[in-house]
Amino acid sequence: MKYYILFFLTFIFFIPHLHGQHIQVQNWYDQKKTLLKEDYFVKSSNTAVLDSLYISYYQNGGIKSRGHYTNGKANGIWEYFYENGNPKMKGELRDNISQGYWTYYYENGGINMEGEVIKDLREGQWIFYYESGNIKSEGLYRKNLKNGPWKYYYEDSKNKGTAYFQDDKGNFMEFYPDGTIKSKGEIANGKSNGLWKYYYEDGSIKSEGSEKNGQKEGMWKFYHKNGKVSSEGVFEKGLPEGKWKYFYEDGALSSEGDQKEGKRDGYWKLYYNNGNFKGEGNFVKGEGSYKEYYENGKLKIEGQVKNDKSEGLWKYYYENGKLEGSCFYNQGEGTYTGFYESGTPKMEGKIVDGNKVGVWKLFKENGDLAGLYRTYYENDSPVFREIKDSLNKNNKSGLISKMPPWIRKRKIPRYFVKKVNEYQGFILAFGPLGIAKKSIISSQPSAVPFSVEYYFQERLGYELGYVLIRDPFFKSTHGYDELYKRGNAFYLRQKFYNRDKDNGMFYFGHEIRYTKLDNTVNKNGFLGGTHSKGLTMSQSIVEYSIIFGDRLSKDAKKKGWTVDVFAGLGVGYRFISRNWDPSVENYEKDFLSIKGTGVSIPFRFGVNIGYSLKK
């Protein structure tokens, strides 16, 4: 009883004592005091000094920040929040100074970065993350400056780059996802400085020059993949400035002129590959007129340019001076109408940034519609592809002879539409894990599959396979009363590939399969005699299966090694036959593990290693 009395007296004593030390203060967003902005305590002896708990709020009522003050200074663990309620950052403050481990968050709740802070300066190991949660970069700080080795990653965790810093200055090297070098140069205080080089994925130089505070500065050269210079000129604060030259792949001059603040300015001159005059333009801050000529000097094209894009009415001429076509552009996009020399319409379609796109109409000279075609580009030149299932074989142009009314309604799956310059090849493969299949799936005998697949880049595959079945696989002789299996299987698969991603090229498909399997037991004293004989129960199985898989390769558009991981489920029917008369003597007990005639439910699983050869 005395403890309860003591607790009550203590409680009575401290209530007036606490109220005497602190005064609660509340600030509001509105005059009616319905939207609380801040809620905190100050000392009664000095109302300018914050002390005890402090909380600030958003106008929606959610907490904005929360922590404690001691004699006017923030101390202890402090938390900050986004307006949606998710954490923004969290860490320790000591006398208004960040001290200890701090964690920063994305608005979706995932960690942005985390590490140690000493006297408001980053120290030790820090890790930065993507919003997905995967590591973006990691390395060491010393007094808020990067020091030592740093690593950078793509969002799929592949190596993106490495650097070694000394007081926030270091050499950086960036890589493509396949590991080939992409760029290299010096970084200082988080920005590129000094000489930088950039590379194509095949390792050839792409560009080189100096950078300052993260921007290109001074003379730069850009290269074609064959190593020839494609353009060269000076940058100022990241923008092209002064005299610039552009070149063809063989090194011949393509065009030249001045740029100001990244835009064409003044007189520009263009050349044909053989050096002859091709065209000219007069520009003021990227705007002006452009004219292009045939090699004989006749006008070919004329129009206006704005922000380096075609603008307004453009006209195109035949070499004899007659109008070949016209197009009214808006920021580089427009509908082109072409004409025969007689002046009647010839074609109609859309042009975007100088390229024909979408479906184009072609007209006969009498005005009738001749057909439709879709344009693709190969080596910067337009190539026409039909957009109908079958064409008139006598139509050498590759255009549709007529436009049926249903042409727009039918949608052909992309798996059956050929790509431009698509890679086609044969994939030769085998499955080494098939030998161990018995130990993985007890109902399946050991077997090794061999296959050849006719592969169309990222869209379709036809795989023809043969499976050698031996169980036990490496044993050639068998004792009496021991069951062993020998057989073969043949299958045909059709695969529908999705586009290649960093985690592989997923596909779905189906297969039909025929299997002939002999299950044999050697018997001594067959039918009560002294001679021996092999008893065989044969199975003939026809099956249909649906499969799903993932094909992994360095590049789905090139030859090289590839791995195919797949699984599936099917349905089939099994027939059996025996090489003995079951009515004479019962040997069925030797084949109890063999399923008889009836429906089968096959499960497909495998890992095939192959090599892709270009057709």
C-alpha positions in Angstrom: 0.0 0.0 0.0 2.9 2.3 0.8 4.1 2.0 -2.8 0.8 3.2 -4.2 0.9 6.2 -1.9 4.5 7.0 -2.9 3.6 6.8 -6.6 0.6 9.1 -6.2 2.6 11.7 -4.3 5.3 11.7 -6.9 2.7 12.1 -9.7 1.1 15.0 -7.9 4.5 16.7 -7.4 5.7 16.4 -11.0 2.5 17.7 -12.8 2.9 21.3 -11.7 6.6 21.0 -12.1 6.3 20.0 -15.8 3.7 22.6 -16.6 5.9 25.2 -14.9 8.8 24.4 -17.3 7.1 24.2 -20.7 4.5 26.0 -22.7 2.8 24.4 -25.7 2.8 26.4 -28.9 0.7 25.7 -32.0 0.9 27.5 -35.4 -1.9 27.2 -38.0 -2.1 27.5 -41.8 -5.4 29.3 -41.6 -7.0 32.0 -39.3 -9.8 29.7 -38.3 -7.2 27.3 -36.8 -8.5 24.2 -38.6 -5.2 23.3 -40.3 -2.4 22.7 -37.8 1.1 23.7 -39.1 3.4 23.2 -36.1 3.1 21.7 -32.6 6.0 22.2 -30.2 7.0 23.3 -26.6 9.1 26.2 -25.4 10.6 26.9 -22.1 8.4 29.0 -19.8 11.4 30.9 -18.6 12.4 31.8 -22.2 9.6 31.4 -24.9 12.2 31.8 -27.7 13.9 28.5 -26.8 12.3 25.3 -28.2 12.4 22.3 -25.9 10.9 18.8 -25.9 8.9 17.3 -28.8 8.5 19.1 -32.1 6.1 18.1 -34.9 5.3 19.9 -38.2 2.4 19.0 -40.5 1.4 19.3 -44.2 -1.9 21.0 -45.0 -3.5 17.6 -45.6 -2.8 16.8 -41.9 0.1 14.4 -42.5 3.3 14.7 -40.5 6.1 16.6 -42.3 8.8 16.3 -39.6 9.2 15.0 -36.1 11.9 15.2 -33.5 13.1 16.7 -30.2 14.7 19.9 -29.1 16.9 20.4 -26.1 17.5 24.0 -25.1 16.8 25.3 -28.6 18.8 22.7 -30.5 17.7 19.6 -32.4 18.9 16.4 -30.8 18.1 12.7 -31.1 16.4 10.8 -33.9 14.6 13.0 -36.5 12.2 11.9 -39.1 11.0 13.6 -42.2 8.1 12.6 -44.4 6.7 13.1 -47.9 3.2 14.5 -48.2 1.9 11.0 -49.0 3.1 9.8 -45.6 6.1 7.8 -46.8 9.4 8.5 -45.1 11.7 11.0 -46.7 14.8 10.8 -44.5 15.7 9.6 -41.0 18.8 10.1 -38.8 20.3 11.5 -35.7 21.0 15.2 -34.9 23.3 16.4 -32.2 23.0 20.2 -31.5 21.5 20.8 -34.9 24.3 18.9 -36.7 23.8 15.6 -38.5 25.6 12.8 -36.7 25.4 9.0 -37.2 23.6 6.8 -39.7 21.2 8.5 -42.1 18.8 7.0 -44.6 17.1 8.8 -47.5 14.0 7.5 -49.3 12.2 7.8 -52.6 8.6 9.0 -52.5 7.4 5.5 -53.2 9.0 4.4 -49.9 12.1 2.7 -51.3 15.6 3.6 -50.0 17.4 6.3 -52.1 20.7 6.3 -50.3 22.2 5.5 -46.9 25.4 5.9 -44.9 27.3 7.4 -42.0 27.4 11.2 -41.3 29.9 12.9 -39.0 29.5 16.6 -38.3 27.2 17.1 -41.4 29.8 15.4 -43.6 29.5 12.0 -45.3 32.0 9.4 -44.0 32.7 5.8 -44.8 30.6 3.4 -46.9 27.6 4.9 -48.8 25.1 3.1 -51.0 22.8 4.6 -53.6 19.8 2.7 -54.9 17.4 2.7 -57.9 13.7 3.1 -57.0 13.3 -0.7 -57.7 15.6 -1.4 -54.8 18.7 -2.5 -56.7 22.0 -0.9 -55.9 22.9 2.1 -58.2 26.4 2.9 -56.9 28.5 2.3 -53.8 31.8 3.5 -52.4 33.6 5.4 -49.7 33.5 9.1 -48.5 36.0 11.0 -46.5 34.9 14.4 -45.2 32.1 14.5 -47.8 34.5 13.7 -50.7 34.6 10.4 -52.6 37.7 8.4 -52.0 38.9 5.0 -53.0 37.1 2.6 -55.4 33.5 3.2 -56.5 31.2 0.8 -58.4 28.2 1.7 -60.6 25.5 -0.7 -61.7 22.6 -0.9 -64.2 19.2 -1.4 -62.8 19.4 -5.1 -63.5 22.6 -5.2 -61.3 25.0 -5.6 -64.3 28.3 -3.7 -64.0 27.9 -0.1 -65.4 31.1 1.5 -64.4 34.1 1.8 -62.1 36.1 4.7 -60.7 38.9 5.4 -58.3 38.7 8.7 -56.5 41.1 10.8 -54.4 39.3 13.7 -52.7 36.4 13.5 -55.2 38.6 13.4 -58.3 39.2 10.2 -60.2 39.2 8.3 -63.5 35.8 6.8 -64.5 35.1 4.0 -66.9 31.6 3.2 -68.2 30.6 -0.1 -69.8 27.7 -1.3 -72.0 25.6 -4.1 -70.5 27.6 -6.7 -72.4 30.8 -5.5 -70.7 32.4 -3.6 -73.6 33.7 -0.1 -72.8 31.3 2.8 -73.4 33.2 5.8 -72.2 36.2 6.8 -70.1 37.5 10.1 -68.6 38.0 12.1 -65.4 35.4 13.1 -62.9 35.8 15.9 -60.4 33.3 16.9 -57.8 30.7 14.7 -59.5 31.1 16.3 -63.0 33.2 15.2 -66.0 36.4 17.1 -66.7 39.4 16.7 -68.9 39.8 14.4 -71.9 36.8 12.0 -72.6 36.4 9.2 -75.1 33.2 7.5 -76.1 32.9 4.1 -77.9 30.5 2.1 -80.1 29.5 -1.3 -78.7 32.0 -3.0 -81.0 34.8 -1.1 -79.3 35.5 1.4 -82.1 35.9 5.1 -81.1 32.7 7.1 -81.3 33.8 10.6 -80.2 36.6 12.3 -78.2 37.2 15.7 -76.7 37.4 17.8 -73.5 34.7 18.3 -70.9 34.4 20.9 -68.2 32.0 20.9 -65.3 30.0 18.1 -67.0 29.7 19.9 -70.4 31.6 19.5 -73.7 34.2 22.2 -74.2 36.7 22.9 -76.9 37.5 20.8 -80.0 35.5 17.6 -80.5 35.7 14.9 -83.1 33.0 12.3 -83.9 33.6 9.1 -85.9 31.9 6.6 -88.1 32.2 3.0 -87.1 34.9 2.5 -89.8 37.1 5.0 -87.9 36.6 7.9 -90.3 35.7 11.3 -88.9 32.0 12.0 -89.2 32.0 15.6 -87.8 34.3 18.0 -86.0 34.0 21.4 -84.4 34.2 23.4 -81.2 31.8 23.3 -78.2 31.3 26.2 -75.7 29.4 25.3 -72.5 28.1 22.2 -74.0 26.8 23.7 -77.3 28.4 23.6 -80.8 29.9 27.0 -81.7 31.8 28.3 -84.7 32.9 26.4 -87.8 31.7 22.8 -88.1 32.4 20.2 -90.7 30.5 16.9 -91.5 31.9 14.0 -93.5 30.8 10.9 -95.4 32.0 7.4 -94.3 34.7 7.5 -96.9 36.1 10.7 -95.5 34.6 13.1 -98.2 33.3 16.4 -97.0 29.5 16.3 -96.6 28.6 19.8 -95.3 30.2 22.8 -93.5 29.0 26.0 -91.8 28.9 28.0 -88.6 26.9 27.3 -85.5 25.9 29.7 -82.7 24.7 28.5 -79.3 24.0 25.0 -80.8 22.1 26.3 -83.9 23.1 26.8 -87.5 23.9 30.4 -88.1 25.1 32.0 -91.4 25.9 30.3 -94.7 25.9 26.5 -95.0 27.2 24.5 -98.0 26.5 20.8 -98.8 28.4 18.5 -101.1 27.9 15.3 -103.0 30.2 12.4 -102.2 32.3 13.2 -105.3 32.8 16.8 -104.1 30.3 18.5 -106.4 28.1 21.2 -105.0 24.8 19.8 -103.5 22.9 22.4 -101.6 23.0 25.6 -99.5 21.2 27.4 -96.7 21.2 30.7 -95.0 20.3 30.6 -91.3 19.9 32.9 -88.4 19.8 31.1 -85.0 18.7 27.8 -86.7 16.0 29.4 -89.0 16.3 30.1 -92.7 15.9 28.9 -96.3 17.4 25.7 -97.8 17.9 24.7 -101.4 19.3 21.5 -102.9 20.4 20.9 -106.5 21.0 18.0 -108.9 24.6 17.5 -109.9 23.8 19.3 -113.2 22.8 22.4 -111.2 19.1 22.1 -111.6 16.9 22.9 -108.5 15.8 19.7 -106.7 14.4 20.8 -103.3 13.5 24.1 -101.6 11.9 25.0 -98.3 12.3 26.7 -94.9 14.0 25.4 -91.8 13.2 26.2 -88.2 15.0 24.7 -85.2 16.8 22.4 -87.6 13.5 20.9 -88.8 11.5 21.4 -92.0 8.8 24.0 -91.6 6.1 25.3 -93.9 5.7 24.4 -97.6 8.5 22.4 -99.2 8.7 21.7 -103.0 10.5 18.9 -104.8 11.3 19.0 -108.5 12.2 16.6 -111.4 15.5 17.2 -113.1 13.6 18.8 -116.0 12.1 21.5 -113.6 8.6 20.1 -113.3 7.0 19.7 -109.8 7.7 16.2 -108.4 6.0 16.7 -105.0 5.1 19.0 -102.2 4.8 18.8 -98.4 3.6 21.2 -95.7 5.7 20.6 -92.6 5.0 21.3 -88.9 8.1 20.8 -86.8 9.5 18.2 -89.3 6.3 16.3 -89.9 4.0 16.5 -92.9 1.9 14.7 -95.5 3.7 14.5 -98.9 2.0 14.4 -102.2 4.0 13.2 -105.2 3.1 13.9 -108.9 3.8 12.3 -112.3 5.4 14.7 -114.8 2.0 15.1 -116.3 0.9 16.7 -113.0 -1.5 13.9 -111.8 -1.0 12.5 -108.3 1.5 9.6 -108.0 1.8 8.9 -104.3 0.8 10.1 -100.9 2.1 9.5 -97.4 3.7 10.9 -94.2 7.2 12.2 -93.8 8.9 12.6 -90.4 12.3 14.2 -90.1 13.0 13.4 -93.8 12.0 9.7 -93.6 8.9 8.1 -95.2 6.9 6.4 -92.5 3.7 4.4 -92.2 1.5 3.2 -95.1 1.8 5.0 -98.4 -0.7 5.1 -101.3 0.4 4.7 -104.9 -1.7 5.9 -107.8 -1.9 5.1 -111.5 -1.3 7.9 -113.9 -5.1 7.9 -114.6 -5.8 8.6 -111.0 -6.9 5.1 -109.9 -5.4 3.6 -106.7 -2.5 1.2 -107.7 -1.8 -0.2 -104.2 -0.4 0.3 -100.7 3.1 -0.2 -99.4 5.0 0.3 -96.1 8.4 1.8 -96.0 11.4 0.6 -94.1 15.0 1.9 -94.2 18.1 -0.1 -94.9 21.4 1.7 -95.0 19.5 5.1 -95.0 17.6 4.2 -98.1 13.8 3.4 -98.2 12.8 -0.2 -98.9 9.2 -1.2 -99.7 7.5 -4.2 -98.1 4.0 -5.4 -98.9 1.3 -5.2 -96.3 -1.0 -8.0 -97.7 -0.8 -11.8 -97.3 -0.3 -12.5 -101.0 0.7 -10.4 -103.9 0.2 -10.6 -107.6 3.4 -12.4 -108.7 3.5 -10.5 -111.9 3.7 -7.2 -109.9 7.5 -6.7 -109.9 7.3 -3.5 -107.9 6.3 -5.3 -104.7 3.2 -3.2 -104.4 -0.3 -4.4 -103.8 -2.2 -4.7 -107.1 -5.5 -3.6 -105.4 -6.7 -2.6 -102.0 -9.4 -5.1 -100.8 -12.0 -3.6 -98.3 -10.8 -5.8 -95.4 -7.1 -4.9 -95.6 -7.3 -2.5 -92.6 -9.4 -4.9 -90.4 -7.0 -7.8 -90.5 -4.2 -7.7 -87.9 -1.3 -10.1 -88.5 0.5 -11.0 -85.3 4.0 -9.6 -85.2 5.5 -13.1 -85.0 4.7 -13.6 -88.7 5.8 -10.2 -89.9 9.3 -10.2 -91.2 11.6 -7.5 -89.9 14.0 -5.4 -91.9 17.5 -6.8 -91.9 16.5 -9.3 -89.3 18.9 -12.0 -88.2 18.0 -15.5 -89.4 20.0 -18.6 -88.5 20.2 -22.1 -87.2 20.7 -23.0 -83.5 22.4 -26.3 -82.9 21.8 -27.5 -79.4 21.9 -30.4 -77.0 20.7 -31.0 -73.4 23.5 -32.3 -71.1 21.2 -32.4 -68.1 19.0 -35.0 -69.8 21.5 -37.7 -68.5 20.5 -36.8 -65.0 16.8 -36.5 -65.7 16.1 -39.8 -63.9 17.4 -38.3 -60.6 15.5 -35.1 -61.1 12.1 -36.4 -62.3 11.7 -40.0 -61.2 9.1 -40.8 -63.8 11.3 -39.8 -66.7 14.1 -42.0 -68.1 17.6 -40.6 -68.7 17.8 -39.1 -72.2 19.9 -36.7 -74.2 18.1 -34.3 -76.7 19.8 -33.0 -79.9 18.1 -30.3 -81.9 18.3 -27.8 -84.7 16.2 -24.6 -84.7 15.5 -22.3 -87.5 15.5 -19.0 -85.7 14.0 -15.6 -86.8 15.3 -12.7 -84.8 13.2 -12.1 -81.6 10.0 -13.4 -83.1 9.8 -17.0 -84.3 11.6 -20.4 -84.1 11.0 -23.8 -85.5 12.9 -26.5 -83.6 13.3 -30.1 -84.8 14.6 -32.5 -82.2 15.8 -36.0 -81.6 16.1 -37.6 -78.1 18.3 -40.6 -77.4 16.8 -42.6 -74.4 18.9 -44.9 -72.4 18.2 -45.9 -68.8 20.6 -46.7 -67.3 22.4 -44.4 -69.6 26.0 -45.5 -69.4 25.5 -49.2 -68.8 25.7 -51.5 -71.8 25.1 -54.9 -70.2 22.3 -55.9 -67.9 21.7 -58.8 -65.5 18.7 -61.0 -65.2 15.5 -59.6 -63.8 16.8 -56.0 -64.2 14.6 -53.5 -66.1 16.3 -51.3 -68.6 15.0 -48.9 -71.3 16.0 -48.1 -74.8 14.3 -45.8 -77.2 14.1 -42.7 -79.4 11.8 -39.6 -79.6 11.2 -37.1 -82.3 9.6 -33.7 -81.8 8.7 -30.5 -83.6 8.3 -27.2 -81.7 7.1 -23.8 -82.8 8.3 -20.9 -80.5 7.0 -17.4 -80.3 9.7 -15.1 -79.0 9.3 -11.8 -77.1 11.8 -9.0 -77.6 15.2 -9.5 -76.0 15.6 -7.9 -72.6 18.4 -7.9 -70.0 16.9 -11.0 -68.4 16.7 -13.0 -71.6 14.2 -13.5 -74.5 11.1 -15.2 -73.1 8.9 -17.3 -75.4 5.9 -19.5 -75.4 5.2 -22.3 -77.9 3.9 -25.8 -78.5 5.2 -29.1 -79.7 4.2 -32.5 -81.1 6.2 -35.5 -80.1 6.4 -39.2 -81.0 8.3 -41.6 -78.7 9.1 -45.3 -79.2 10.4 -46.8 -76.0 11.3 -50.5 -75.3 11.3 -51.6 -71.7 13.2 -54.9 -71.4 13.9 -57.5 -68.7 16.3 -60.4 -69.2 14.9 -63.7 -67.9 16.8 -66.9 -67.2 14.9 -70.2 -67.6 12.3 -68.7 -69.8 9.0 -70.7 -69.6 10.5 -73.3 -67.2 13.3 -74.2 -69.6 17.1 -73.6 -69.4 17.5 -70.9 -72.1 17.2 -67.2 -71.4 15.3 -64.4 -73.3 14.7 -60.7 -73.1 11.1 -59.8 -72.4 10.1 -56.4 -73.9 7.1 -54.2 -73.3 7.1 -51.5 -76.0 5.5 -48.1 -75.7 4.5 -45.9 -78.6 3.5 -42.4 -77.4 2.0 -39.5 -79.2 1.9 -36.2 -77.3 1.1 -32.5 -77.6 2.5 -30.0 -75.1 2.5 -26.3 -74.3 5.9 -24.9 -73.3 7.3 -21.7 -71.8 10.9 -20.8 -71.8 13.7 -18.2 -71.7 16.6 -18.0 -74.3 19.7 -16.4 -72.9 22.4 -15.1 -75.3 24.9 -12.3 -75.4 23.1 -10.8 -78.4 19.9 -12.1 -79.9 20.8 -10.5 -83.2 24.2 -12.2 -83.7 25.7 -15.6 -83.8 27.2 -17.1 -80.6 26.5 -19.3 -77.7 23.0 -19.5 -76.3 21.1 -21.3 -73.4 17.5 -22.3 -73.6 15.6 -23.0 -70.3 12.1 -24.3 -70.6 9.2 -26.1 -68.9 5.8 -27.2 -70.1 2.8 -29.5 -69.7 1.0 -31.6 -72.3 -1.4 -34.5 -73.0 -1.0 -37.6 -75.1 -1.9 -41.2 -75.6 0.2 -44.3 -75.0 0.0 -47.7 -76.8 1.8 -50.8 -75.5 2.8 -54.2 -77.0 4.6 -57.3 -75.7 6.9 -59.8 -77.3 5.4 -62.6 -75.2 2.0 -64.2 -74.8 0.6 -63.0 -71.5 -1.8 -65.9 -71.4 1.1 -68.4 -71.2 2.8 -67.2 -68.1 2.5 -64.0 -66.0 5.6 -61.8 -66.4 3.6 -58.6 -65.8 5.1 -58.3 -62.3 8.4 -57.4 -63.9 6.8 -54.3 -65.6 4.7 -52.9 -62.7 6.5 -49.5 -63.0 5.5 -49.2 -66.7 2.3 -47.5 -67.5 -0.1 -49.2 -69.8 -2.3 -48.1 -72.6 -4.1 -44.9 -72.0 -3.8 -41.1 -71.6 -0.4 -39.6 -70.6 0.3 -36.3 -69.0 3.9 -35.3 -69.9 5.9 -32.7 -68.0 8.6 -30.9 -70.0 11.7 -29.5 -68.4 15.1 -28.9 -69.8 18.2 -26.8 -70.2 19.7 -26.9 -73.7 23.1 -25.4 -74.7 23.5 -24.3 -78.3 25.3 -22.2 -80.8 23.6 -19.9 -83.3 24.9 -19.9 -86.8 23.9 -17.1 -89.3 21.9 -18.4 -92.2 
